[in-house]
Amino acid sequence: MAAGDAVRLVLMTVPSAEEAERLVRTLIDEHRIACGNIVPGVTSLFLWKGSVQREAEVVVLAKTTASAVPDLLARAAELHPYEVPELLVLPIEAGDAGYLAWVRECIDSEPKD
């Protein structure tokens, strides 16, 4: 398997389930991700512009390939409502061969732009 074919998990947070669904749907339609899990009910505490903030957020776990990551990060940042979106890329050490192949197939098939 080529390095660009390695599957990656991209973690992001958004302010609402509706925003998460809009973002995930767009990224799937464009074949930038194969799947996005939307996990509501997260409370985030973070330092922002000198003070501690507390916000309700939704976590998105998106599956893609290493070669798609740069374009995905750019597009997700473009679509994201936050000034500084949380977009983290994590390597996948191992997984079900069929699932990993499916992710690759989804990303390699058409759209983007």
Steps between C-alpha positions, in 0.01 A plus 500: 500500500632844406538762775227715345257209530535481880172571675479799732251611763426872501351636820316830500259684726208715390239704688192289419371172360349689207835658417670161534254338263539780243879475515511119489246479219695745286831319559341163416332638188837636386671163576741664745388263777341157489312532827439746779376403844314781675530484880280757679505605863864601547595777740823673405707718731777693328716810522399759241637853479615499860199349675358157561193423290236230550299392198267218400641338188463202270794278404539373145718195432571489128677225307719577199836414344839658559516632145162674544591668830651830373202572275255385767652729764484798265139430403387428857655828619322681216162349595550523878325774702785548751777754455751231603344156446623194684616270220726218619632212290569167668665195343319169493733223617280212390141416421267265319648454152159526333415824680836658419461398133151654497637833631763502225241419232272784616780755488641378168165516320425823314376842630717743712508858359 
